Amino acid sequence: MKELLHIGTIEFVSLPDDQINDVPAKIDTGADNSAIWASNVHLEKGKLVFSFFAPGSAFYTGKDVSSSAFRTTTVRNSFGQKESRYKIQLSITIGDHTMRRWFSLADRSNNTYPILLGKNLLKNTFIVNVAHKYIVSGSKHANKVLVLGAHSKATGDFFQEVKKRNKQDIDYSCIGYDSLIYYIANQQNTNIINIADNDNDLANYSYAYFKTHNQKAELAAAAAEYLNFRGCPFIDSEVGHSTSASKLSEYMKLACFGLPIPDTICAATPQLLKRFDEIADHIGAPFVLKEIGSDRGRNNYLIENKSEFTRILKKAPADYVFLAQKYIPNDGFYRIYVLGKEVELAVWRAAHPSEKPLKAHLNKPQGSVNASLVPVDDLSHEVHDIAARAAHCLGREVAGVDLVQDKDSGAWFVLEVNNAPQLRSGSFVPEKTEMIAKFFDKEVI
């Protein structure tokens, strides 16, 4: 009789043909079929073309995959409704075992785990031990639970009592949000570390519990976005569906969706104060220091030295949270107005440094004397694409996307995606009024 391999309810799996490794997968004995997250699924010249995963996933590469060997199937979605999906055969490795099985291509953006393994894959090969996870793939997390909230001795003591009652050996790391350092850059170099636990990355915990988050909503929202990106489970799930209300969660979402932002470091003020040398070494000097909830250039400074950095942070109100961001040398910046999914208006603000050194980077003089309209058709395809994707990423149908180009490298970066861009004030109000009128003429029938 064939010996069956024991696996847990969650395992890390790999797609060897596509060189994608260590993807967390949910093993579901209640599901008949297996599914994998795919995006941009379409037929092209008789072949099925798609991308594995999607922007917002750490496993998304953006590469097109094509197959002429595919099927269609009918499944019931999470709402109990029938829908058609494409199926393809994939080689998948679980532990030391590699097999080739059928997978349906699905939008799993709202699921914690991007791959689902169902009964048709498990049959005659695996036995699922529902009491354990990572039996064959080995846990990178070592049964560690991160508890985030208003850290206190009482919370730590409570979870020590919880630990005594656990049937499994589980370690709890109970911290406040002040113990988190956010490093946001491109997808590969974005992470959040817990300095209270030997600089452990949040993605290395088995589970995260946002015990309290209302008082630190933006710090929590950015952490949840990162955990979603890395396919890591957490509760309460509502934290992962928060509306971005500051630069921190906005930059985290943009970075996780593969959009270019200047390298950024964020932390609570007591932690940031200790890190001038690290920041200057990591992103260079001068660098920009911004309070995450301020707009229109308020609490936004160009930092040349440690004394300026220290003075501003120590003078700021205790509830302010700042981020340090790489300064992009430039000749000005674009404000791109995106309505729906289209770029409808573009304003160029030429370089116009302030006489105040701390504000020299803003290029926003009174009266908008440096502003000029640019025909939308004159914008490069890259500018169109970045602006539209940035607005879409944040779910903003009316947005003002600020883009800056590094005058040395030519690379474009998103500085901000304004959800309430100046429409009835500032420069070119007649043109903006006409733009809004045309938009609603199309939207309202």
Secondary structure as UniProt FT lines:
FT   STRAND          5..7
FT   STRAND          10..15
FT   HELIX           16..18
FT   STRAND          20..27
FT   TURN            29..30
FT   STRAND          34..44
FT   TURN            45..46
FT   STRAND          47..52
FT   TURN            55..56
FT   TURN            58..59
FT   STRAND          65..67
FT   STRAND          70..76
FT   TURN            78..79
FT   STRAND          82..94
FT   TURN            95..96
FT   STRAND          97..106
FT   TURN            109..110
FT   STRAND          115..117
FT   HELIX           119..122
FT   TURN            123..125
FT   STRAND          126..128
FT   TURN            130..131
FT   TURN            135..137
FT   STRAND          144..148
FT   HELIX           153..165
FT   STRAND          171..175
FT   HELIX           177..179
FT   STRAND          180..184
FT   HELIX           187..189
FT   STRAND          191..194
FT   HELIX           195..197
FT   TURN            198..199
FT   STRAND          200..201
FT   HELIX           202..204
FT   STRAND          207..210
FT   TURN            215..216
FT   HELIX           217..230
FT   STRAND          234..235
FT   HELIX           237..241
FT   HELIX           247..256
FT   TURN            257..258
FT   STRAND          264..268
FT   HELIX           269..273
FT   TURN            274..275
FT   HELIX           276..283
FT   STRAND          287..291
FT   TURN            292..293
FT   TURN            296..299
FT   STRAND          300..303
FT   HELIX           306..315
FT   TURN            318..319
FT   STRAND          321..326
FT   STRAND          332..339
FT   TURN            340..341
FT   STRAND          342..350
FT   HELIX           357..359
FT   TURN            360..361
FT   HELIX           366..368
FT   TURN            369..370
FT   STRAND          371..373
FT   HELIX           376..378
FT   HELIX           381..393
FT   TURN            394..395
FT   STRAND          398..405
FT   TURN            407..409
FT   STRAND          412..418
FT   HELIX           429..443
//
